[in-house]
Amino acid sequence: MRRVNVIVAGSVQGVGYRFSTAQEAKRLGVSGWVRNLHDGRVEAEFEGQETQVDALLAWMAEGPQYAEVTSSRISERTPKGTEGFRVVR
């Protein structure tokens, strides 16, 4: 089990990034959350099997069609055993 916190920067707000991240996380079976930050970045924290987490991280580096990710910061966290994935408002 692996849990990460990731913050992505670029054109990631107003392009469906959070909604698309939640859809991809659910498809992959990853649990956690995603939210917009006040400075225009997006933050997510999620956990799952290593391959699932790696797959979502790779997806987040590209994002949905109209997003443009310029950078990301990934921090390892201690798994919490959470279930489900939600968009935090």
ABEGO torsion letter per residue (X at the ends): XBBBBBBBBEBABGAGAAAAAAAAAAAAGBBEBBBBBAAGBBBBBBBEBAAAAAAAAAAAAAEBAABBBABBBBBBBBBAGBBEBBBBX
